[in-house]
């Protein structure tokens, strides 16, 4: 859904928190459209955009990334050095996603033997 140019714009956004609101804006869709596509309440998407949640489940993060045709990390950036007083709210999602991709890749490699 997002073009390469839009992904570059999305990835250039700095700061903590998620980029879902910007992705919605760049894609030219509504929160209602996203909610229907993900089969979640519109209020849930609204809460994600307003960053009312400290975290999002890995399955929902995957759904959002698939909807926008991007990586989870594009929507939930991982800061290498989070501030000392507060851990980045989406570290767990990104780390779980990376572990899942690594395990999947390992499974493919070992099955090729």
Secondary structure, 3 states (H helix, E strand, C coil): CCCHHHHHHHHCCCCCCCCHHHHHHHHCCCHHHHHHHHCCCHHHHHHHHCCCCCCCCHHHHHHHHHHHCCCHHHHCCCCCCCCCCCCCCCHHHHHHHHHHHHHHHHHHHHHCC
